[in-house]
Amino acid sequence: MDVQAFKDSIAGQQPPDGLSFALQALWWDAKGDWETAHERAQERDDAPGMRVHAYLHRKEGDPSNAAYWYRRAGATPSTLSLDAEWEELVRAFLG
């Protein structure tokens, strides 16, 4: 799947089969469902999940919690717009 196909899938009711939890979190975030996105980001205690977790708390407006999750993910806090960070993450996780 490429980025455009991922974006196109957001019109559906459920994320496409086979997506990682991190990509599912980003999919639900794009649908406007922060709570489900947050749940998916926490499904695995791995770097991609922590990275999406950081993004979600940044989006929520909780910079200290976001900073904690960026540190856990081993990532520098993003200075991109939220939309650009979302797309950067999608691209990274789609490979």
N, CA, C and O atoms as a Tinker XYZ file with bonds, in Angstrom:
   380  protein
     1  N      0.851000   -1.175000    0.000000    73     2
     2  CA     0.000000    0.000000    0.000000    64     1     3
     3  C      0.895000    1.237000    0.000000    63     2     4     5
     4  O      1.904000    1.286000    0.704000    81     3
     5  N      0.513000    2.234000   -0.798000    73     3     6
     6  CA     1.252000    3.487000   -0.789000    64     5     7
     7  C      0.465000    4.535000   -0.002000    63     6     8     9
     8  O     -0.648000    4.277000    0.458000    81     7
     9  N      1.050000    5.703000    0.142000    73     7    10
    10  CA     0.438000    6.757000    0.962000    64     9    11
    11  C     -0.927000    7.153000    0.419000    63    10    12    13
    12  O     -1.870000    7.337000    1.188000    81    11
    13  N     -1.042000    7.286000   -0.900000    73    11    14
    14  CA    -2.335000    7.701000   -1.469000    64    13    15
    15  C     -3.414000    6.646000   -1.213000    63    14    16    17
    16  O     -4.549000    6.991000   -0.884000    81    15
    17  N     -3.072000    5.382000   -1.361000    73    15    18
    18  CA    -4.052000    4.315000   -1.082000    64    17    19
    19  C     -4.445000    4.338000    0.387000    63    18    20    21
    20  O     -5.609000    4.119000    0.721000    81    19
    21  N     -3.487000    4.600000    1.265000    73    19    22
    22  CA    -3.787000    4.708000    2.696000    64    21    23
    23  C     -4.764000    5.863000    2.935000    63    22    24    25
    24  O     -5.762000    5.705000    3.638000    81    23
    25  N     -4.472000    7.010000    2.351000    73    23    26
    26  CA    -5.363000    8.170000    2.506000    64    25    27
    27  C     -6.750000    7.868000    1.942000    63    26    28    29
    28  O     -7.759000    8.215000    2.556000    81    27
    29  N     -6.803000    7.228000    0.785000    73    27    30
    30  CA    -8.086000    6.885000    0.169000    64    29    31
    31  C     -8.894000    5.941000    1.053000    63    30    32    33
    32  O    -10.124000    6.004000    1.073000    81    31
    33  N     -8.208000    5.070000    1.779000    73    31    34
    34  CA    -8.899000    4.088000    2.624000    64    33    35
    35  C     -9.626000    4.739000    3.799000    63    34    36    37
    36  O    -10.496000    4.119000    4.411000    81    35
    37  N     -9.279000    5.975000    4.112000    73    35    38
    38  CA    -9.889000    6.668000    5.253000    64    37    39
    39  C    -11.379000    6.919000    5.019000    63    38    40    41
    40  O    -12.120000    7.170000    5.969000    81    39
    41  N    -11.817000    6.853000    3.780000    73    39    42
    42  CA   -13.242000    6.999000    3.472000    64    41    43
    43  C    -14.046000    5.781000    3.929000    63    42    44    45
    44  O    -15.271000    5.849000    4.030000    81    43
    45  N    -13.367000    4.676000    4.204000    73    43    46
    46  CA   -14.045000    3.450000    4.625000    64    45    47
    47  C    -14.470000    3.490000    6.084000    63    46    48    49
    48  O    -14.213000    4.454000    6.805000    81    47
    49  N    -15.126000    2.415000    6.495000    73    47    50
    50  CA   -15.616000    2.311000    7.875000    64    49    51
    51  C    -14.579000    1.731000    8.836000    63    50    52    53
    52  O    -14.607000    2.016000   10.033000    81    51
    53  N    -13.671000    0.921000    8.311000    73    51    54
    54  CA   -12.639000    0.259000    9.114000    64    53    55
    55  C    -11.313000    0.358000    8.370000    63    54    56    57
    56  O    -11.289000    0.458000    7.144000    81    55
    57  N    -10.208000    0.329000    9.118000    73    55    58
    58  CA    -8.913000    0.352000    8.430000    64    57    59
    59  C     -8.718000   -0.923000    7.610000    63    58    60    61
    60  O     -9.291000   -1.963000    7.935000    81    59
    61  N     -7.926000   -0.848000    6.566000    73    59    62
    62  CA    -7.658000   -2.043000    5.761000    64    61    63
    63  C     -6.997000   -3.138000    6.602000    63    62    64    65
    64  O     -6.287000   -2.857000    7.567000    81    63
    65  N     -7.242000   -4.366000    6.220000    73    63    66
    66  CA    -6.608000   -5.501000    6.897000    64    65    67
    67  C     -5.096000   -5.424000    6.731000    63    66    68    69
    68  O     -4.584000   -4.942000    5.720000    81    67
    69  N     -4.402000   -5.908000    7.743000    73    67    70
    70  CA    -2.958000   -6.045000    7.668000    64    69    71
    71  C     -2.157000   -4.844000    8.102000    63    70    72    73
    72  O     -0.927000   -4.886000    8.064000    81    71
    73  N     -2.814000   -3.765000    8.517000    73    71    74
    74  CA    -2.066000   -2.599000    8.981000    64    73    75
    75  C     -1.501000   -2.848000   10.372000    63    74    76    77
    76  O     -2.132000   -3.500000   11.204000    81    75
    77  N     -0.314000   -2.326000   10.613000    73    75    78
    78  CA     0.260000   -2.382000   11.961000    64    77    79
    79  C     -0.613000   -1.566000   12.916000    63    78    80    81
    80  O     -1.443000   -0.769000   12.479000    81    79
    81  N     -0.421000   -1.768000   14.211000    73    79    82
    82  CA    -1.173000   -0.975000   15.185000    64    81    83
    83  C     -0.864000    0.513000   15.038000    63    82    84    85
    84  O     -1.754000    1.350000   15.189000    81    83
    85  N      0.400000    0.849000   14.743000    73    83    86
    86  CA     0.768000    2.256000   14.571000    64    85    87
    87  C      0.014000    2.868000   13.389000    63    86    88    89
    88  O     -0.495000    3.984000   13.494000    81    87
    89  N     -0.061000    2.150000   12.271000    73    87    90
    90  CA    -0.807000    2.660000   11.121000    64    89    91
    91  C     -2.305000    2.700000   11.395000    63    90    92    93
    92  O     -2.989000    3.618000   10.942000    81    91
    93  N     -2.820000    1.727000   12.124000    73    91    94
    94  CA    -4.227000    1.784000   12.514000    64    93    95
    95  C     -4.487000    3.033000   13.345000    63    94    96    97
    96  O     -5.510000    3.696000   13.173000    81    95
    97  N     -3.573000    3.351000   14.238000    73    95    98
    98  CA    -3.729000    4.552000   15.081000    64    97    99
    99  C     -3.783000    5.799000   14.205000    63    98   100   101
   100  O     -4.629000    6.668000   14.415000    81    99
   101  N     -2.896000    5.892000   13.235000    73    99   102
   102  CA    -2.896000    7.049000   12.345000    64   101   103
   103  C     -4.156000    7.091000   11.488000    63   102   104   105
   104  O     -4.677000    8.167000   11.194000    81   103
   105  N     -4.646000    5.917000   11.089000    73   103   106
   106  CA    -5.885000    5.846000   10.308000    64   105   107
   107  C     -7.056000    6.403000   11.133000    63   106   108   109
   108  O     -7.822000    7.241000   10.656000    81   107
   109  N     -7.179000    5.921000   12.383000    73   107   110
   110  CA    -8.272000    6.393000   13.239000    64   109   111
   111  C     -8.126000    7.883000   13.556000    63   110   112   113
   112  O     -9.121000    8.602000   13.648000    81   111
   113  N     -6.897000    8.336000   13.721000    73   111   114
   114  CA    -6.681000    9.765000   13.936000    64   113   115
   115  C     -7.205000   10.572000   12.755000    63   114   116   117
   116  O     -7.864000   11.594000   12.941000    81   115
   117  N     -6.915000   10.118000   11.550000    73   115   118
   118  CA    -7.392000   10.820000   10.353000    64   117   119
   119  C     -8.915000   10.818000   10.272000    63   118   120   121
   120  O     -9.506000   11.719000    9.677000    81   119
   121  N     -9.551000    9.810000   10.866000    73   119   122
   122  CA   -11.015000    9.747000   10.893000    64   121   123
   123  C    -11.592000   10.674000   11.961000    63   122   124   125
   124  O    -12.806000   10.865000   12.027000    81   123
   125  N    -10.718000   11.254000   12.805000    73   123   126
   126  CA   -11.177000   12.144000   13.867000    64   125   127
   127  C    -11.497000   11.428000   15.159000    63   126   128   129
   128  O    -12.119000   12.008000   16.049000    81   127
   129  N    -11.080000   10.169000   15.280000    73   127   130
   130  CA   -11.356000    9.372000   16.482000    64   129   131
   131  C    -10.066000    9.248000   17.296000    63   130   132   133
   132  O     -9.367000    8.237000   17.230000    81   131
   133  N     -9.766000   10.301000   18.067000    73   131   134
   134  CA    -8.533000   10.347000   18.852000    64   133   135
   135  C     -8.471000    9.198000   19.857000    63   134   136   137
   136  O     -7.410000    8.603000   20.047000    81   135
   137  N     -9.592000    8.880000   20.500000    73   135   138
   138  CA    -9.591000    7.833000   21.531000    64   137   139
   139  C     -9.198000    6.474000   20.951000    63   138   140   141
   140  O     -8.360000    5.775000   21.521000    81   139
   141  N     -9.794000    6.102000   19.832000    73   139   142
   142  CA    -9.436000    4.818000   19.222000    64   141   143
   143  C     -7.992000    4.860000   18.733000    63   142   144   145
   144  O     -7.262000    3.877000   18.863000    81   143
   145  N     -7.579000    5.993000   18.172000    73   143   146
   146  CA    -6.188000    6.136000   17.743000    64   145   147
   147  C     -5.245000    5.925000   18.927000    63   146   148   149
   148  O     -4.234000    5.233000   18.805000    81   147
   149  N     -5.572000    6.510000   20.045000    73   147   150
   150  CA    -4.747000    6.389000   21.250000    64   149   151
   151  C     -4.693000    4.940000   21.726000    63   150   152   153
   152  O     -3.632000    4.448000   22.111000    81   151
   153  N     -5.824000    4.265000   21.701000    73   151   154
   154  CA    -5.864000    2.846000   22.095000    64   153   155
   155  C     -4.955000    2.014000   21.196000    63   154   156   157
   156  O     -4.197000    1.179000   21.687000    81   155
   157  N     -5.023000    2.235000   19.879000    73   155   158
   158  CA    -4.197000    1.465000   18.950000    64   157   159
   159  C     -2.713000    1.761000   19.152000    63   158   160   161
   160  O     -1.882000    0.857000   19.069000    81   159
   161  N     -2.381000    3.013000   19.416000    73   159   162
   162  CA    -0.973000    3.376000   19.633000    64   161   163
   163  C     -0.402000    2.655000   20.842000    63   162   164   165
   164  O      0.797000    2.383000   20.893000    81   163
   165  N     -1.245000    2.346000   21.810000    73   163   166
   166  CA    -0.791000    1.687000   23.035000    64   165   167
   167  C     -0.828000    0.163000   22.960000    63   166   168   169
   168  O     -0.430000   -0.510000   23.911000    81   167
   169  N     -1.297000   -0.384000   21.850000    73   167   170
   170  CA    -1.432000   -1.841000   21.724000    64   169   171
   171  C     -0.110000   -2.571000   21.848000    63   170   172   173
   172  O     -0.053000   -3.675000   22.390000    81   171
   173  N      0.957000   -1.959000   21.345000    73   171   174
   174  CA     2.292000   -2.575000   21.400000    64   173   175
   175  C      3.251000   -1.584000   22.024000    63   174   176   177
   176  O      3.222000   -0.394000   21.707000    81   175
   177  N      4.087000   -2.067000   22.895000    73   175   178
   178  CA     5.089000   -1.223000   23.526000    64   177   179
   179  C      6.344000   -1.247000   22.655000    63   178   180   181
   180  O      7.397000   -1.736000   23.066000    81   179
   181  N      6.205000   -0.701000   21.429000    73   179   182
   182  CA     7.325000   -0.675000   20.496000    64   181   183
   183  C      7.552000    0.757000   20.018000    63   182   184   185
   184  O      6.739000    1.645000   20.274000    81   183
   185  N      8.657000    0.966000   19.326000    73   183   186
   186  CA     9.027000    2.319000   18.894000    64   185   187
   187  C      7.963000    2.977000   18.011000    63   186   188   189
   188  O      7.648000    4.146000   18.228000    81   187
   189  N      7.391000    2.264000   17.010000    73   187   190
   190  CA     6.347000    2.924000   16.210000    64   189   191
   191  C      5.135000    3.349000   17.053000    63   190   192   193
   192  O      4.609000    4.447000   16.876000    81   191
   193  N      4.702000    2.486000   17.957000    73   191   194
   194  CA     3.574000    2.845000   18.816000    64   193   195
   195  C      3.879000    4.044000   19.694000    63   194   196   197
   196  O      3.042000    4.931000   19.864000    81   195
   197  N      5.087000    4.066000   20.251000    73   195   198
   198  CA     5.488000    5.196000   21.095000    64   197   199
   199  C      5.577000    6.481000   20.288000    63   198   200   201
   200  O      5.235000    7.558000   20.777000    81   199
   201  N      6.038000    6.358000   19.048000    73   199   202
   202  CA     6.175000    7.539000   18.186000    64   201   203
   203  C      4.812000    8.121000   17.843000    63   202   204   205
   204  O      4.628000    9.338000   17.863000    81   203
   205  N      3.845000    7.238000   17.524000    73   203   206
   206  CA     2.484000    7.717000   17.247000    64   205   207
   207  C      1.862000    8.260000   18.523000    63   206   208   209
   208  O      1.131000    9.250000   18.487000    81   207
   209  N      2.145000    7.625000   19.636000    73   207   210
   210  CA     1.645000    8.087000   20.933000    64   209   211
   211  C      2.114000    9.522000   21.181000    63   210   212   213
   212  O      1.339000   10.361000   21.639000    81   211
   213  N      3.385000    9.800000   20.877000    73   211   214
   214  CA     3.924000   11.153000   21.034000    64   213   215
   215  C      3.164000   12.143000   20.154000    63   214   216   217
   216  O      2.756000   13.213000   20.608000    81   215
   217  N      2.983000   11.770000   18.896000    73   215   218
   218  CA     2.246000   12.630000   17.961000    64   217   219
   219  C      0.843000   12.922000   18.487000    63   218   220   221
   220  O      0.388000   14.066000   18.455000    81   219
   221  N      0.164000   11.890000   18.969000    73   219   222
   222  CA    -1.210000   12.070000   19.438000    64   221   223
   223  C     -1.284000   13.017000   20.635000    63   222   224   225
   224  O     -2.195000   13.841000   20.719000    81   223
   225  N     -0.334000   12.905000   21.555000    73   223   226
   226  CA    -0.355000   13.814000   22.704000    64   225   227
   227  C      0.051000   15.226000   22.306000    63   226   228   229
   228  O     -0.415000   16.197000   22.901000    81   227
   229  N      0.912000   15.345000   21.311000    73   227   230
   230  CA     1.221000   16.674000   20.770000    64   229   231
   231  C     -0.044000   17.280000   20.164000    63   230   232   233
   232  O     -0.352000   18.450000   20.389000    81   231
   233  N     -0.766000   16.478000   19.400000    73   231   234
   234  CA    -2.004000   16.948000   18.777000    64   233   235
   235  C     -3.036000   17.326000   19.835000    63   234   236   237
   236  O     -3.791000   18.285000   19.673000    81   235
   237  N     -3.055000   16.565000   20.906000    73   235   238
   238  CA    -3.995000   16.818000   22.002000    64   237   239
   239  C     -3.682000   18.138000   22.717000    63   238   240   241
   240  O     -4.542000   18.705000   23.392000    81   239
   241  N     -2.457000   18.616000   22.565000    73   239   242
   242  CA    -2.062000   19.838000   23.253000    64   241   243
   243  C     -1.401000   19.579000   24.593000    63   242   244   245
   244  O     -1.428000   20.435000   25.478000    81   243
   245  N     -0.809000   18.404000   24.748000    73   243   246
   246  CA    -0.149000   18.014000   25.998000    64   245   247
   247  C      1.354000   17.836000   25.713000    63   246   248   249
   248  O      1.827000   16.710000   25.559000    81   247
   249  N      2.098000   18.952000   25.645000    73   247   250
   250  CA     3.501000   18.863000   25.236000    64   249   251
   251  C      4.393000   18.067000   26.184000    63   250   252   253
   252  O      5.339000   17.422000   25.732000    81   251
   253  N      4.120000   18.096000   27.471000    73   251   254
   254  CA     4.991000   17.335000   28.379000    64   253   255
   255  C      4.795000   15.839000   28.202000    63   254   256   257
   256  O      5.768000   15.086000   28.232000    81   255
   257  N      3.557000   15.390000   28.018000    73   255   258
   258  CA     3.296000   13.976000   27.764000    64   257   259
   259  C      3.869000   13.576000   26.402000    63   258   260   261
   260  O      4.445000   12.498000   26.258000    81   259
   261  N      3.709000   14.442000   25.416000    73   259   262
   262  CA     4.281000   14.170000   24.095000    64   261   263
   263  C      5.798000   14.025000   24.200000    63   262   264   265
   264  O      6.372000   13.107000   23.613000    81   263
   265  N      6.450000   14.918000   24.939000    73   263   266
   266  CA     7.909000   14.865000   25.087000    64   265   267
   267  C      8.342000   13.545000   25.709000    63   266   268   269
   268  O      9.352000   12.968000   25.305000    81   267
   269  N      7.585000   13.066000   26.686000    73   267   270
   270  CA     7.889000   11.782000   27.314000    64   269   271
   271  C      7.877000   10.668000   26.268000    63   270   272   273
   272  O      8.787000    9.840000   26.230000    81   271
   273  N      6.846000   10.648000   25.417000    73   271   274
   274  CA     6.725000    9.588000   24.423000    64   273   275
   275  C      7.748000    9.731000   23.307000    63   274   276   277
   276  O      8.223000    8.721000   22.789000    81   275
   277  N      8.102000   10.944000   22.922000    73   275   278
   278  CA     9.195000   11.116000   21.953000    64   277   279
   279  C     10.481000   10.529000   22.537000    63   278   280   281
   280  O     11.202000    9.808000   21.847000    81   279
   281  N     10.768000   10.834000   23.800000    73   279   282
   282  CA    11.971000   10.281000   24.437000    64   281   283
   283  C     11.938000    8.764000   24.450000    63   282   284   285
   284  O     12.930000    8.125000   24.098000    81   283
   285  N     10.816000    8.171000   24.849000    73   283   286
   286  CA    10.692000    6.709000   24.878000    64   285   287
   287  C     10.901000    6.095000   23.507000    63   286   288   289
   288  O     11.453000    5.001000   23.386000    81   287
   289  N     10.460000    6.799000   22.476000    73   287   290
   290  CA    10.609000    6.305000   21.105000    64   289   291
   291  C     12.012000    6.555000   20.564000    63   290   292   293
   292  O     12.358000    6.069000   19.486000    81   291
   293  N     12.820000    7.308000   21.304000    73   291   294
   294  CA    14.157000    7.647000   20.825000    64   293   295
   295  C     14.128000    8.653000   19.699000    63   294   296   297
   296  O     15.012000    8.661000   18.842000    81   295
   297  N     13.113000    9.503000   19.697000    73   295   298
   298  CA    12.923000   10.474000   18.614000    64   297   299
   299  C     13.013000   11.901000   19.146000    63   298   300   301
   300  O     12.686000   12.173000   20.301000    81   299
   301  N     13.453000   12.783000   18.299000    73   299   302
   302  CA    13.446000   14.204000   18.612000    64   301   303
   303  C     12.021000   14.716000   18.443000    63   302   304   305
   304  O     11.363000   14.371000   17.461000    81   303
   305  N     11.526000   15.533000   19.376000    73   303   306
   306  CA    10.181000   16.080000   19.205000    64   305   307
   307  C     10.029000   16.802000   17.867000    63   306   308   309
   308  O     10.894000   17.580000   17.462000    81   307
   309  N      8.945000   16.537000   17.208000    73   307   310
   310  CA     8.696000   17.105000   15.887000    64   309   311
   311  C      8.389000   18.596000   15.980000    63   310   312   313
   312  O      7.740000   19.062000   16.916000    81   311
   313  N      8.875000   19.325000   14.985000    73   311   314
   314  CA     8.532000   20.738000   14.841000    64   313   315
   315  C      7.715000   20.959000   13.568000    63   314   316   317
   316  O      7.409000   22.095000   13.205000    81   315
   317  N      7.368000   19.862000   12.896000    73   315   318
   318  CA     6.526000   19.938000   11.700000    64   317   319
   319  C      5.105000   20.315000   12.094000    63   318   320   321
   320  O      4.732000   20.222000   13.264000    81   319
   321  N      4.321000   20.738000   11.125000    73   319   322
   322  CA     2.888000   20.890000   11.389000    64   321   323
   323  C      2.339000   19.498000   11.726000    63   322   324   325
   324  O      2.950000   18.485000   11.386000    81   323
   325  N      1.208000   19.457000   12.382000    73   323   326
   326  CA     0.615000   18.156000   12.718000    64   325   327
   327  C      0.312000   17.351000   11.462000    63   326   328   329
   328  O      0.540000   16.142000   11.433000    81   327
   329  N     -0.197000   18.004000   10.428000    73   327   330
   330  CA    -0.486000   17.296000    9.173000    64   329   331
   331  C      0.784000   16.721000    8.557000    63   330   332   333
   332  O      0.785000   15.589000    8.074000    81   331
   333  N      1.858000   17.493000    8.573000    73   331   334
   334  CA     3.120000   17.022000    8.000000    64   333   335
   335  C      3.712000   15.889000    8.837000    63   334   336   337
   336  O      4.283000   14.947000    8.289000    81   335
   337  N      3.578000   15.976000   10.153000    73   335   338
   338  CA     4.079000   14.891000   11.002000    64   337   339
   339  C      3.274000   13.617000   10.750000    63   338   340   341
   340  O      3.845000   12.529000   10.668000    81   339
   341  N      1.958000   13.745000   10.628000    73   339   342
   342  CA     1.105000   12.584000   10.337000    64   341   343
   343  C      1.580000   11.912000    9.048000    63   342   344   345
   344  O      1.767000   10.696000    9.002000    81   343
   345  N      1.771000   12.717000    8.004000    73   343   346
   346  CA     2.179000   12.143000    6.725000    64   345   347
   347  C      3.575000   11.528000    6.815000    63   346   348   349
   348  O      3.818000   10.469000    6.235000    81   347
   349  N      4.482000   12.168000    7.523000    73   347   350
   350  CA     5.829000   11.618000    7.711000    64   349   351
   351  C      5.760000   10.241000    8.372000    63   350   352   353
   352  O      6.466000    9.316000    7.970000    81   351
   353  N      4.907000   10.112000    9.384000    73   351   354
   354  CA     4.755000    8.827000   10.076000    64   353   355
   355  C      4.144000    7.776000    9.161000    63   354   356   357
   356  O      4.622000    6.642000    9.124000    81   355
   357  N      3.108000    8.127000    8.429000    73   355   358
   358  CA     2.492000    7.184000    7.496000    64   357   359
   359  C      3.533000    6.684000    6.507000    63   358   360   361
   360  O      3.646000    5.479000    6.279000    81   359
   361  N      4.287000    7.593000    5.923000    73   359   362
   362  CA     5.321000    7.206000    4.949000    64   361   363
   363  C      6.343000    6.265000    5.577000    63   362   364   365
   364  O      6.730000    5.264000    4.976000    81   363
   365  N      6.772000    6.594000    6.786000    73   363   366
   366  CA     7.785000    5.766000    7.456000    64   365   367
   367  C      7.252000    4.374000    7.737000    63   366   368   369
   368  O      7.960000    3.389000    7.525000    81   367
   369  N      6.022000    4.272000    8.209000    73   367   370
   370  CA     5.489000    2.978000    8.616000    64   369   371
   371  C      5.001000    2.133000    7.449000    63   370   372   373
   372  O      4.929000    0.908000    7.551000    81   371
   373  N      4.668000    2.783000    6.342000    73   371   374
   374  CA     4.314000    2.013000    5.140000    64   373   375
   375  C      5.559000    1.458000    4.468000    63   374   376   377
   376  O      5.494000    0.499000    3.698000    81   375
   377  N      6.705000    2.084000    4.776000    73   375   378
   378  CA     7.973000    1.611000    4.204000    64   377   379
   379  C      8.115000    2.071000    2.820000    63   378   380
   380  O      9.117000    1.774000    2.170000    81   379
